[in-house]
Amino acid sequence: MISRSKPALNKSALKKSALKKPATKKSTVKAKPSSKPASKSGRLPEWNLADLYSAIDAPEVARDLEKMDADCVAFETDYKGKLATGTANEHGGKWLAEAVRRYEAIDDLAGRLGSYAGLVHAGDSVDPKISKFYGDVSERLTGASTHLLFFALELNRIDDDILNRAMQAAELAHYRPWIEDLRKEKPYQLNDKLEQLFLEKAQTGYSAWNRLFDQTISGLRFKVGAKELAIEPTLNLLQDRDGAKRRSAAEALAKTFKANERTFALITNTLAKDKDISDRWRGFQDVADSRHLNNRVEREVVDALVAAVRAAYPRLSHRYYALKARWFKKKRLVYWDRNAPLPFAATDTIAWPDARNMVLSAYRGFSSDMADIAERFFTDRWIDAPVRPGKAPGAFSHPTTPSAHPYVLMNYQGKPRDVMTLAHELGHGVHQVLAARNGALMAPTPLTLAETASVFGEMLTFRRLLAQTKSAKQRQALLAGKVEDMINTVVRQIAFYSFERAVHTERKNGELTATRLGEIWLSVQGESLGPAIEIKAGYENYWMYIPHFIHSPFYVYAYAFGDCLVNSLYAVYEHAAEGFAERYLAMLAAGGTKHYSELLRPFGLDAKDPKFWDGGLSVIAGMIDELEDMG
């Protein structure tokens, strides 16, 4: 569960895309075949990236890179140093609108190139040819974007009265949401030369460290029994029914992480310092303020969310894990048993066709339009599902660019959680398809709302499965599984956020050793998991594999934001008259054109209300109440 923005031409100015995991990896011409194409889960689909480019050496790639370079130089020649006077002219609105349209077209083309390179790399980050391709494209994007850097900076220097007068023209008024968002970043932008330096140095700065993390984590091997496994199948064993396998996997993770702690500590320290330098130069006061600005959410709203979740730890995670320990006839669960399958849960592997039908039927029960969009991901090969060596762990839905379509990456292994992950990523995908009609500049959605569609998709799927379940024990297992997912989405992500805050704050005073990073990790984990989880030696290094910390600092609270919001939104849906689905899809289709508060207003929801978060958390607490009543 992580998100990284698509490569943008001006990362300080353009709104970021929201996806669930890194958009960075795949293979040379086509995806390498899965090592087990026909497993118990059935034959799994591999994505077809030909809708972007047919291969990394396709002539169209070289053609578009050259076109992007030429378009960027021409744009700079035509507009640099002229925005203020051009916009002040009699027909300044139309003139500036034409400039924005050209800028948007370049962004769309760059998005296509960057997305393809990223997705290819996501499929195989250890192939040296792919790594070189990814690095080369990233460098070309950065080089081209230096010619566009002036645009956002000059645009933000235009006098408010002149710009407002220009926006009376319908052509420019169309871009008002993007322009208004852009101007929120005005207090934090630097002069042109410094912005150019920040942009160009990114390739040898944070982008290089991000790439090192990706390649290192994908290349790690964990000795579990007689097998040498990559990280994804090793993490998957923590959900195995066999307790000995869970322990063996956990100890293998701990051993390999320990052997690599210096590398991960260096990456973490370097990126935290890099962010501190950037924040200091730009004038951000708090370590997370740049993320809040990017998310278009107020700091006090996030602080209220975090405070509400932390206060709820005892009635959520602490209480649930105590209950789960009793189900396992233990006083405490060792940390590697935290996500163990329940003793009374079904053990069957869920085949891919069944997972597909479960999700699509749930979506169709809510909206046929929503299901039709989701179905295209299967029929048009927009999903890459098998586990492969070198493939990015986890899952994501990458929006690519409005002239194309999203792609979903998964590591499907037939578990109930994998079905929920599929529902989650398809929620993102539907959102991205609907929002694409706003164009490259206004399609991206702030992370706070980006997680709404995904979590809502999970909730639809869960509720449908629950309603179809006849067995009391299987109902109990489904309910418990949902509670665990919600704890992982809300409690665990806020604990992650607390960890990041502590690390970035302490980094201001000097480097943190791997030991110190482990101490902070154990502190926040102990607080969030509670006394029913026994944390043994080795767990102190589990912070190392969380890609959120590397690719999108402070991203993680968006999951808790989205989950609590969806709990409230689903309650409205359950009691709503006709028309809820239409209002919901209209909210998704708005993309980044409206503030989250404006989008929630038709549903009677206000995240600024101090009681708002308690309402969402009460839904989780109510499910735990029901589980306790079941015994």
PLY file of the C-alpha trace (Angstrom):
ply
format ascii 1.0
element vertex 631
property float x
property float y
property float z
element edge 630
property int vertex1
property int vertex2
end_header
0.00 0.00 0.00
1.91 2.94 -1.12
1.73 5.66 -3.62
4.18 7.52 -5.65
3.38 10.29 -8.05
3.99 9.88 -11.74
7.04 11.80 -12.91
5.86 15.40 -13.26
7.43 18.18 -15.23
7.43 20.53 -12.29
7.15 18.57 -9.09
7.02 21.70 -6.95
4.07 23.05 -8.87
1.96 20.33 -10.43
-0.50 18.42 -8.30
0.55 14.86 -7.70
-1.25 11.74 -8.85
-2.52 9.37 -6.17
-1.90 5.65 -6.50
-1.50 2.86 -4.12
2.11 1.92 -4.73
5.23 2.93 -6.60
4.82 3.60 -10.27
8.24 2.44 -11.24
9.10 -0.96 -12.75
8.58 -3.81 -15.44
10.29 -5.70 -18.36
11.91 -5.20 -21.76
9.30 -6.01 -24.38
6.60 -7.86 -22.54
6.23 -8.96 -18.97
8.37 -11.93 -18.10
6.21 -14.99 -17.60
5.28 -15.84 -14.07
7.35 -18.61 -12.53
4.07 -20.34 -11.66
1.55 -19.20 -14.26
-1.03 -21.81 -13.35
-1.09 -21.97 -9.56
-3.95 -22.79 -7.23
-5.17 -19.26 -7.90
-5.55 -20.07 -11.61
-3.67 -18.52 -14.52
-3.00 -14.92 -13.61
-3.15 -11.99 -16.03
-0.13 -9.92 -16.99
-0.60 -6.38 -18.16
-0.22 -5.25 -21.75
1.71 -1.98 -21.77
1.43 -1.64 -25.55
-1.25 1.01 -25.05
1.68 3.18 -23.94
4.61 1.75 -25.95
5.33 -1.66 -27.46
8.86 -2.01 -26.02
11.60 -0.03 -24.33
13.47 0.11 -27.65
10.38 1.00 -29.71
11.01 3.88 -32.15
7.96 5.66 -30.72
9.77 6.08 -27.40
12.69 7.86 -29.04
10.29 9.90 -31.20
8.26 11.08 -28.20
11.35 11.89 -26.15
12.58 14.09 -29.00
9.15 15.69 -29.39
9.01 16.40 -25.66
12.43 18.05 -25.75
11.47 20.19 -28.75
8.08 21.14 -27.31
9.64 22.20 -24.01
12.26 24.40 -25.70
9.62 25.96 -27.96
7.36 26.62 -24.97
10.15 28.37 -23.12
10.99 30.47 -26.17
7.39 31.54 -26.66
6.47 32.38 -23.07
9.42 32.87 -20.73
9.48 36.40 -19.35
6.20 37.27 -21.08
3.45 35.92 -18.79
2.83 39.09 -16.80
2.55 41.42 -19.81
0.71 38.87 -21.96
-1.89 38.21 -19.28
-2.42 41.95 -18.69
-3.36 42.54 -22.34
-6.95 42.99 -23.50
-7.26 39.35 -24.53
-4.89 38.09 -21.84
-7.27 35.36 -20.67
-7.38 33.64 -24.05
-3.64 34.12 -24.53
-2.80 32.54 -21.16
-5.32 29.74 -21.69
-3.49 28.76 -24.88
-0.23 28.67 -22.93
-1.78 26.44 -20.24
-3.18 24.10 -22.92
0.26 23.71 -24.45
1.74 23.12 -21.01
-0.91 20.47 -20.32
-0.22 18.70 -23.61
3.47 18.48 -22.75
2.60 17.16 -19.29
0.41 14.47 -20.85
3.21 13.36 -23.16
5.75 13.37 -20.34
3.28 11.43 -18.21
3.03 8.75 -20.89
6.81 8.40 -21.12
7.38 8.50 -17.37
4.54 6.11 -16.64
5.76 3.56 -19.15
9.30 3.66 -17.79
7.96 3.38 -14.26
5.63 0.48 -14.98
8.30 -1.44 -16.89
10.59 -0.98 -13.89
7.83 -2.08 -11.51
7.62 -5.40 -13.29
11.35 -6.07 -13.01
13.62 -3.72 -11.10
16.68 -6.00 -11.23
17.08 -6.27 -15.01
19.99 -3.94 -15.82
18.56 -2.98 -19.24
15.29 -1.94 -17.63
17.04 -0.05 -14.86
19.08 1.85 -17.43
15.96 2.64 -19.45
14.16 3.87 -16.36
17.11 6.02 -15.33
17.61 7.42 -18.84
13.95 8.38 -19.24
13.91 9.98 -15.79
16.94 12.06 -16.72
15.37 13.15 -20.01
12.19 14.17 -18.18
14.15 16.20 -15.70
16.25 17.81 -18.41
13.18 18.75 -20.44
11.34 20.10 -17.42
14.03 22.68 -16.74
12.67 24.55 -19.77
9.21 24.64 -18.17
10.22 25.52 -14.65
9.66 29.23 -15.28
5.97 28.78 -16.08
4.56 28.06 -12.62
6.96 30.53 -11.02
6.02 33.39 -13.35
2.35 32.48 -13.17
2.44 32.85 -9.40
4.05 36.28 -9.68
1.16 37.72 -11.69
-0.87 40.22 -9.67
-4.11 38.80 -8.28
-6.30 41.47 -9.87
-4.76 40.93 -13.32
-5.15 37.16 -13.08
-8.72 37.35 -11.82
-9.61 39.67 -14.69
-8.00 37.26 -17.16
-10.00 34.37 -15.73
-13.19 36.07 -16.84
-12.38 34.48 -20.20
-14.11 31.10 -20.38
-11.02 29.44 -21.84
-8.90 30.32 -18.80
-11.75 29.91 -16.31
-11.70 26.21 -17.18
-8.28 26.00 -15.53
-9.25 28.03 -12.44
-9.01 25.04 -10.02
-5.46 24.27 -11.19
-4.38 27.90 -11.06
-5.85 28.41 -7.59
-4.12 25.26 -6.33
-0.88 26.42 -7.89
-1.09 29.75 -6.10
-1.36 28.02 -2.74
2.27 27.01 -3.26
3.36 30.60 -3.93
4.64 31.26 -0.38
6.99 28.26 -0.64
8.49 28.74 -4.08
12.07 29.97 -4.53
13.66 32.09 -7.20
14.07 30.61 -10.67
17.72 29.63 -10.34
17.19 27.84 -7.03
14.13 26.02 -8.36
16.17 24.87 -11.35
18.96 23.67 -9.08
16.50 21.73 -6.87
14.97 20.14 -9.96
18.22 19.13 -11.63
19.81 17.88 -8.41
16.81 15.61 -7.75
18.20 13.02 -10.17
21.35 12.62 -8.09
19.52 13.37 -4.85
16.24 11.93 -3.57
15.33 10.24 -6.88
18.59 8.29 -6.86
18.06 7.20 -3.25
14.50 6.12 -4.09
15.87 4.02 -6.92
18.54 2.51 -4.66
15.84 1.51 -2.17
13.73 -0.13 -4.90
16.61 -2.10 -6.33
17.91 -3.12 -2.91
14.56 -4.29 -1.54
13.75 -6.20 -4.74
17.16 -7.88 -4.72
17.01 -9.10 -1.11
16.59 -12.82 -0.52
15.29 -14.45 2.63
16.21 -18.00 3.59
13.03 -19.73 4.73
13.76 -23.40 5.30
15.59 -24.62 2.24
14.25 -21.87 -0.02
15.64 -18.45 -0.92
12.61 -16.20 -1.32
12.09 -12.59 -2.44
10.40 -10.21 -0.03
6.81 -10.56 -1.29
6.42 -14.35 -0.86
8.29 -14.09 2.46
5.88 -11.46 3.78
3.03 -13.59 2.48
4.14 -16.45 4.75
3.29 -14.25 7.76
-0.31 -15.03 6.81
0.27 -18.78 6.47
-1.86 -21.14 8.50
1.23 -23.00 9.72
2.64 -21.22 12.76
6.10 -22.68 12.18
6.19 -21.16 8.70
5.12 -17.78 10.07
7.92 -17.88 12.61
10.48 -19.03 10.06
9.49 -16.23 7.68
9.59 -13.62 10.45
13.05 -14.72 11.57
14.29 -14.77 7.96
13.04 -11.22 7.48
14.71 -10.10 10.70
18.03 -11.76 9.77
18.23 -10.27 6.27
17.09 -6.84 7.46
19.79 -6.92 10.14
22.44 -7.75 7.55
21.35 -4.75 5.49
20.57 -2.27 8.26
23.43 0.10 7.44
22.19 0.55 3.87
18.60 1.21 4.91
19.66 3.51 7.74
21.77 5.51 5.29
18.90 5.77 2.79
16.50 6.88 5.53
18.90 9.42 7.03
19.82 10.86 3.65
16.22 11.29 2.50
15.14 12.78 5.84
17.99 15.29 5.64
17.22 16.03 2.00
13.62 16.81 2.95
14.74 18.93 5.90
16.94 21.04 3.61
14.12 21.49 1.11
11.58 22.35 3.83
13.95 24.87 5.40
14.65 26.66 2.13
10.97 26.75 1.22
9.83 27.89 4.64
7.70 24.95 5.82
7.36 25.08 9.59
6.39 21.49 10.41
7.98 18.30 9.06
4.67 17.24 7.46
3.47 20.63 6.19
4.63 20.02 2.61
2.55 16.83 2.53
-0.48 18.65 3.92
-0.11 21.30 1.21
0.21 18.60 -1.43
-2.91 16.93 -0.07
-4.78 20.24 0.16
-5.70 19.46 3.74
-5.30 21.62 6.82
-2.74 20.63 9.45
-5.33 20.87 12.23
-7.58 18.36 10.43
-4.74 15.82 10.26
-3.76 16.51 13.87
-7.36 15.87 14.93
-7.40 12.59 12.98
-4.13 11.42 14.52
-5.23 12.36 18.05
-8.57 10.57 17.62
-6.95 7.36 16.33
-4.26 7.27 19.01
-6.89 7.81 21.69
-8.85 4.91 20.19
-5.98 2.39 20.27
-7.28 0.70 23.46
-10.82 0.18 22.11
-9.61 -0.87 18.67
-6.31 -2.70 18.20
-5.63 -3.49 21.87
-9.08 -5.00 22.32
-9.10 -6.87 19.01
-5.69 -8.48 19.46
-6.65 -9.60 22.98
-9.72 -11.21 21.42
-7.65 -12.85 18.69
-5.19 -14.21 21.27
-8.12 -15.90 23.04
-9.21 -17.49 19.76
-5.71 -18.98 19.53
-5.96 -20.03 23.21
-3.04 -17.80 24.16
-2.55 -14.90 26.54
-0.47 -13.03 23.98
0.28 -13.36 20.27
3.86 -13.17 19.04
4.19 -10.41 16.44
4.45 -12.90 13.58
1.01 -14.24 14.51
-0.65 -10.82 14.26
-2.03 -11.48 10.77
-2.34 -15.25 11.13
-5.49 -16.80 9.62
-8.15 -17.39 12.22
-8.54 -21.01 13.39
-12.12 -21.11 12.15
-11.50 -19.34 8.80
-11.87 -21.15 5.49
-8.60 -22.48 4.12
-9.40 -22.65 0.41
-7.34 -20.65 -2.06
-9.51 -18.22 -3.98
-9.00 -18.68 -7.71
-8.51 -15.56 -9.82
-11.82 -15.94 -11.74
-13.67 -16.17 -8.43
-11.91 -13.08 -7.09
-12.83 -11.23 -10.26
-16.49 -12.24 -9.96
-16.64 -11.33 -6.27
-15.41 -7.80 -6.87
-17.32 -7.10 -10.07
-20.61 -8.40 -8.65
-20.16 -6.19 -5.58
-19.42 -3.19 -7.78
-22.38 -3.97 -10.04
-24.69 -4.19 -7.05
-23.80 -0.58 -6.33
-23.54 0.85 -9.85
-23.48 -0.76 -13.28
-21.37 2.15 -14.55
-18.77 1.51 -11.86
-18.69 -2.23 -12.67
-18.38 -1.59 -16.41
-15.29 0.55 -15.88
-13.76 -2.00 -13.49
-14.42 -4.83 -15.94
-12.22 -3.16 -18.56
-9.19 -3.76 -16.33
-9.72 -7.48 -16.87
-10.86 -7.56 -20.50
-8.30 -5.04 -21.76
-5.33 -6.44 -19.76
-4.74 -3.50 -17.47
-3.77 -5.76 -14.52
-0.49 -7.50 -13.72
-1.22 -10.10 -11.03
1.49 -12.83 -10.73
4.35 -12.86 -8.27
7.66 -12.66 -10.18
11.29 -12.33 -9.15
12.29 -8.67 -9.24
8.70 -7.43 -9.36
7.70 -4.62 -7.00
6.09 -5.91 -3.81
2.61 -4.86 -2.73
0.02 -3.36 -5.05
-0.86 -0.10 -6.76
-3.05 1.49 -9.37
-1.14 3.99 -11.50
-3.24 6.54 -13.40
-0.57 7.02 -16.12
-1.98 9.95 -18.12
-5.45 11.02 -19.34
-4.70 10.12 -22.96
-4.17 6.50 -21.87
-5.63 4.63 -18.88
-4.60 3.28 -15.45
-2.72 0.05 -14.79
-2.98 -2.12 -11.67
-0.09 -4.11 -10.19
-0.75 -6.87 -7.69
1.02 -9.89 -6.23
-2.01 -12.19 -6.13
-1.67 -15.37 -4.06
-5.28 -16.39 -3.55
-5.86 -15.18 -0.02
-9.00 -13.32 1.12
-6.84 -10.23 1.67
-5.77 -10.43 -1.97
-9.42 -10.20 -3.00
-9.80 -7.09 -0.85
-6.63 -5.68 -2.39
-8.11 -6.27 -5.85
-11.29 -4.45 -4.79
-9.14 -1.64 -3.37
-6.98 -1.15 -6.46
-9.96 -1.30 -8.81
-11.56 1.43 -6.70
-8.51 3.55 -7.45
-8.69 2.53 -11.09
-12.35 3.53 -11.48
-11.59 6.84 -9.79
-8.65 7.47 -12.13
-10.67 6.63 -15.25
-13.50 8.96 -14.21
-11.18 11.81 -13.21
-9.10 11.58 -16.42
-11.69 13.60 -18.32
-10.48 16.68 -16.41
-7.17 16.58 -18.27
-3.59 16.11 -17.16
-3.52 19.12 -14.84
-6.79 18.59 -12.99
-7.27 14.81 -13.04
-4.93 14.06 -10.09
-6.74 13.88 -6.76
-5.22 14.83 -3.40
-4.29 11.74 -1.39
-6.90 12.44 1.26
-9.66 11.74 -1.26
-7.69 9.37 -3.46
-8.06 6.64 -0.85
-11.83 7.15 -0.60
-12.74 5.26 -3.78
-10.38 2.40 -3.00
-11.59 1.87 0.55
-15.22 2.25 -0.58
-14.60 -0.50 -3.15
-13.31 -2.74 -0.38
-16.34 -1.99 1.77
-18.76 -2.82 -1.06
-17.01 -6.16 -1.63
-16.87 -6.98 2.07
-20.55 -6.18 2.68
-21.63 -8.30 -0.27
-19.59 -11.29 0.86
-20.90 -10.88 4.40
-24.51 -10.81 3.20
-23.98 -14.00 1.17
-22.36 -15.94 4.02
-24.65 -18.50 5.68
-22.21 -20.05 8.16
-21.93 -18.27 11.51
-18.25 -19.18 11.77
-17.49 -17.89 8.29
-19.38 -14.69 9.08
-17.21 -14.35 12.16
-14.08 -14.96 10.08
-15.12 -12.40 7.46
-15.93 -9.82 10.12
-12.63 -10.43 11.89
-10.74 -10.19 8.61
-12.37 -6.83 7.89
-11.51 -5.57 11.35
-7.89 -6.60 10.84
-7.80 -4.79 7.50
-9.27 -1.67 9.08
-6.78 -1.80 11.93
-3.99 -2.14 9.38
-5.43 0.78 7.43
-6.17 3.10 10.34
-4.18 2.16 13.45
-1.07 0.87 11.71
-0.87 3.79 9.28
-1.17 6.36 12.07
1.58 4.48 13.92
3.64 4.76 10.72
2.92 8.49 10.66
4.03 8.81 14.28
7.24 6.95 13.42
7.95 9.27 10.51
7.30 12.37 12.59
9.71 11.18 15.26
12.41 10.25 12.73
12.23 13.47 10.72
12.09 15.61 13.86
15.07 13.89 15.47
17.04 13.90 12.21
17.26 17.69 12.44
19.76 17.19 15.27
21.96 14.61 13.55
21.96 11.14 12.01
20.00 8.30 13.56
21.69 4.93 13.88
19.86 1.79 12.82
19.58 1.00 16.53
17.91 4.33 17.25
15.54 3.92 14.32
14.63 0.52 15.73
13.98 2.02 19.17
11.56 4.57 17.72
9.87 1.83 15.68
9.37 -0.41 18.72
8.00 2.50 20.72
5.26 3.42 18.25
4.48 -0.23 17.47
4.17 -1.12 21.14
1.80 1.81 21.69
-0.41 0.92 18.73
-0.46 -2.89 18.96
-1.01 -3.06 22.71
-0.18 -5.61 25.41
-1.70 -8.61 23.61
1.07 -8.58 20.98
4.48 -9.86 22.08
7.30 -8.09 20.26
10.40 -10.27 20.11
13.97 -9.48 19.07
14.26 -8.94 15.32
11.11 -6.86 14.92
13.06 -3.67 15.58
14.22 -3.61 11.94
10.84 -4.06 10.26
10.70 -0.35 9.48
13.19 -1.00 6.68
10.84 -2.44 4.07
8.03 0.15 4.26
8.27 1.96 0.91
5.93 4.78 2.00
8.71 6.22 4.13
11.02 6.41 1.12
8.80 7.39 -1.80
6.11 9.55 -0.19
7.01 10.89 3.28
3.94 11.28 5.50
1.67 9.77 2.86
0.39 7.17 5.27
-2.22 9.21 7.13
-4.19 9.37 3.87
-5.19 5.72 4.42
-6.63 6.44 7.86
-8.28 9.58 6.49
-9.85 7.57 3.67
-10.98 4.66 5.86
-12.66 6.84 8.48
-14.22 8.97 5.76
-15.57 5.90 3.95
-17.07 4.53 7.17
-19.06 7.75 7.42
-19.81 7.79 3.70
-21.04 4.19 3.76
-23.37 5.00 6.63
-24.88 7.75 4.46
-25.21 5.24 1.61
-27.04 2.71 3.78
-29.64 5.29 4.77
-29.74 7.25 1.51
-32.62 7.53 -0.87
-32.13 7.14 -4.61
-29.29 8.97 -6.25
-26.40 8.18 -3.92
-24.42 6.24 -6.55
-24.76 9.12 -9.02
-23.54 11.63 -6.42
-20.67 9.32 -5.50
-19.49 8.85 -9.09
-19.79 12.61 -9.66
-17.49 13.12 -6.66
-14.92 10.76 -8.20
-15.26 12.37 -11.62
-14.40 15.77 -10.13
-10.78 14.67 -9.77
-8.70 17.56 -8.48
-11.12 20.31 -9.48
-12.63 20.75 -6.00
-11.45 20.83 -2.40
-12.32 17.74 -0.37
-14.69 19.75 1.85
-16.69 20.85 -1.21
-16.88 17.28 -2.51
-18.14 15.93 0.81
-20.78 18.60 1.29
-23.50 16.85 -0.81
-23.23 13.90 1.60
-23.55 16.06 4.72
-20.02 15.25 5.88
-17.54 17.72 7.41
-14.03 16.50 8.26
-13.40 19.68 10.25
-16.03 18.64 12.78
-14.12 17.26 15.82
-16.70 14.47 16.12
-16.27 13.38 12.51
-13.34 11.04 13.14
-14.95 9.47 16.21
-17.88 8.47 14.03
-15.66 6.61 11.58
-13.71 4.92 14.37
-16.94 3.86 16.07
-17.76 1.70 13.05
-14.61 -0.35 13.70
-15.34 -0.49 17.43
-18.88 -1.68 16.67
-17.56 -4.58 14.59
-15.27 -5.59 17.48
-18.32 -5.44 19.78
-20.10 -7.85 17.46
-17.10 -10.19 17.43
-16.94 -10.19 21.23
-20.64 -11.08 21.35
-19.95 -14.05 19.07
-17.47 -15.41 21.60
0 1
1 2
2 3
3 4
4 5
5 6
6 7
7 8
8 9
9 10
10 11
11 12
12 13
13 14
14 15
15 16
16 17
17 18
18 19
19 20
20 21
21 22
22 23
23 24
24 25
25 26
26 27
27 28
28 29
29 30
30 31
31 32
32 33
33 34
34 35
35 36
36 37
37 38
38 39
39 40
40 41
41 42
42 43
43 44
44 45
45 46
46 47
47 48
48 49
49 50
50 51
51 52
52 53
53 54
54 55
55 56
56 57
57 58
58 59
59 60
60 61
61 62
62 63
63 64
64 65
65 66
66 67
67 68
68 69
69 70
70 71
71 72
72 73
73 74
74 75
75 76
76 77
77 78
78 79
79 80
80 81
81 82
82 83
83 84
84 85
85 86
86 87
87 88
88 89
89 90
90 91
91 92
92 93
93 94
94 95
95 96
96 97
97 98
98 99
99 100
100 101
101 102
102 103
103 104
104 105
105 106
106 107
107 108
108 109
109 110
110 111
111 112
112 113
113 114
114 115
115 116
116 117
117 118
118 119
119 120
120 121
121 122
122 123
123 124
124 125
125 126
126 127
127 128
128 129
129 130
130 131
131 132
132 133
133 134
134 135
135 136
136 137
137 138
138 139
139 140
140 141
141 142
142 143
143 144
144 145
145 146
146 147
147 148
148 149
149 150
150 151
151 152
152 153
153 154
154 155
155 156
156 157
157 158
158 159
159 160
160 161
161 162
162 163
163 164
164 165
165 166
166 167
167 168
168 169
169 170
170 171
171 172
172 173
173 174
174 175
175 176
176 177
177 178
178 179
179 180
180 181
181 182
182 183
183 184
184 185
185 186
186 187
187 188
188 189
189 190
190 191
191 192
192 193
193 194
194 195
195 196
196 197
197 198
198 199
199 200
200 201
201 202
202 203
203 204
204 205
205 206
206 207
207 208
208 209
209 210
210 211
211 212
212 213
213 214
214 215
215 216
216 217
217 218
218 219
219 220
220 221
221 222
222 223
223 224
224 225
225 226
226 227
227 228
228 229
229 230
230 231
231 232
232 233
233 234
234 235
235 236
236 237
237 238
238 239
239 240
240 241
241 242
242 243
243 244
244 245
245 246
246 247
247 248
248 249
249 250
250 251
251 252
252 253
253 254
254 255
255 256
256 257
257 258
258 259
259 260
260 261
261 262
262 263
263 264
264 265
265 266
266 267
267 268
268 269
269 270
270 271
271 272
272 273
273 274
274 275
275 276
276 277
277 278
278 279
279 280
280 281
281 282
282 283
283 284
284 285
285 286
286 287
287 288
288 289
289 290
290 291
291 292
292 293
293 294
294 295
295 296
296 297
297 298
298 299
299 300
300 301
301 302
302 303
303 304
304 305
305 306
306 307
307 308
308 309
309 310
310 311
311 312
312 313
313 314
314 315
315 316
316 317
317 318
318 319
319 320
320 321
321 322
322 323
323 324
324 325
325 326
326 327
327 328
328 329
329 330
330 331
331 332
332 333
333 334
334 335
335 336
336 337
337 338
338 339
339 340
340 341
341 342
342 343
343 344
344 345
345 346
346 347
347 348
348 349
349 350
350 351
351 352
352 353
353 354
354 355
355 356
356 357
357 358
358 359
359 360
360 361
361 362
362 363
363 364
364 365
365 366
366 367
367 368
368 369
369 370
370 371
371 372
372 373
373 374
374 375
375 376
376 377
377 378
378 379
379 380
380 381
381 382
382 383
383 384
384 385
385 386
386 387
387 388
388 389
389 390
390 391
391 392
392 393
393 394
394 395
395 396
396 397
397 398
398 399
399 400
400 401
401 402
402 403
403 404
404 405
405 406
406 407
407 408
408 409
409 410
410 411
411 412
412 413
413 414
414 415
415 416
416 417
417 418
418 419
419 420
420 421
421 422
422 423
423 424
424 425
425 426
426 427
427 428
428 429
429 430
430 431
431 432
432 433
433 434
434 435
435 436
436 437
437 438
438 439
439 440
440 441
441 442
442 443
443 444
444 445
445 446
446 447
447 448
448 449
449 450
450 451
451 452
452 453
453 454
454 455
455 456
456 457
457 458
458 459
459 460
460 461
461 462
462 463
463 464
464 465
465 466
466 467
467 468
468 469
469 470
470 471
471 472
472 473
473 474
474 475
475 476
476 477
477 478
478 479
479 480
480 481
481 482
482 483
483 484
484 485
485 486
486 487
487 488
488 489
489 490
490 491
491 492
492 493
493 494
494 495
495 496
496 497
497 498
498 499
499 500
500 501
501 502
502 503
503 504
504 505
505 506
506 507
507 508
508 509
509 510
510 511
511 512
512 513
513 514
514 515
515 516
516 517
517 518
518 519
519 520
520 521
521 522
522 523
523 524
524 525
525 526
526 527
527 528
528 529
529 530
530 531
531 532
532 533
533 534
534 535
535 536
536 537
537 538
538 539
539 540
540 541
541 542
542 543
543 544
544 545
545 546
546 547
547 548
548 549
549 550
550 551
551 552
552 553
553 554
554 555
555 556
556 557
557 558
558 559
559 560
560 561
561 562
562 563
563 564
564 565
565 566
566 567
567 568
568 569
569 570
570 571
571 572
572 573
573 574
574 575
575 576
576 577
577 578
578 579
579 580
580 581
581 582
582 583
583 584
584 585
585 586
586 587
587 588
588 589
589 590
590 591
591 592
592 593
593 594
594 595
595 596
596 597
597 598
598 599
599 600
600 601
601 602
602 603
603 604
604 605
605 606
606 607
607 608
608 609
609 610
610 611
611 612
612 613
613 614
614 615
615 616
616 617
617 618
618 619
619 620
620 621
621 622
622 623
623 624
624 625
625 626
626 627
627 628
628 629
629 630
